Amino acid sequence: MKFLRFFLIIFISLTSSVKADLNKKLINQLEDGGKLIFIRHAYAPGSGDPDNFNLNDCSTQRNLSKEGRKQAKYIGKFFKNKKIKVDKVLSSEWCRCKETAVIAFSDYKTESFLNSFFSDKFRKNKDLQIKNLKSYIDKWDKKKNLIFVTHYVVILEILDYAPSSGEIVISDTNFKLIGSISNIK
């Protein structure tokens, strides 16, 4: 039993330092600029959209919880403290994404190509949204980093990666996954 406990402590210690090294490497790459940074909106309890969902009425949508607003603040502090250069912050038109963007970055613009297509109501938009997202990237100047505050389904579709709420997922401009940072505090 002592051996198992010792092994577990060593394993946790090693994986923590490996994770810290990976995060440092990612941050160094972000300092170079030219990266796409996808952020899944901060924690909003539940999944999908309510039946009475209305894009223009936040009271009909899933919204950030107190924990989610705290998470969004941590995301903003992370970018500020690490002095990561950001060209623009673009957000989905969904209220939980806009609230994440405003809390974390203050200044943002909405783009419909970042909207969710999880529900049947919006699934038909997926191909056009992905096409428009790629077209936007093709026209972007690529000197600083570009932030997208969006949804699980968009990140999964474009990067083949399943993010947690508030997770920061980094790719190059060819949508090749570089890494991710989660549980920022």
Secondary structure, DSSP 8 states (H G I E B T S, - for coil): -HHHHHHHHHHHHHHHHHHHHHHHHHHHHHHH---EEEEE----SSSS--TT--TT-GGGS----HHHHHHHHHHHHHHHHTT--EEEEEE-SSHHHHHHHHHHHS--EE-GGGS---SHHHHTTHHHHHHHHHHHHHHS--SSEEEEEE-HHHHHHHHS----TT-EEEE-TT--EEEEE-S--
